[in-house]
Amino acid sequence: MRIEIEREADGRWLAEVPDLHGVMVYGQDRASAIASVKALALRVLADRIEHGEEVPALREVFAVPA
């Protein structure tokens, strides 16, 4: 799953997993935004599996741009 990350004008970091609708978080720094979005993505995937819903095919667990 690809993680997109950008810095907002107010200094917060926004991290998103585009393949999982709604998986988006803000963090005070880049590392915390990435950690939080990974945790949220894993919770969403677990919930979908538990409820028999479809999950996207994964080539790798997380890909974070340098």
Order of alpha helices (4+ residues) and beta strands (2+ residues): beta-beta-beta-alpha
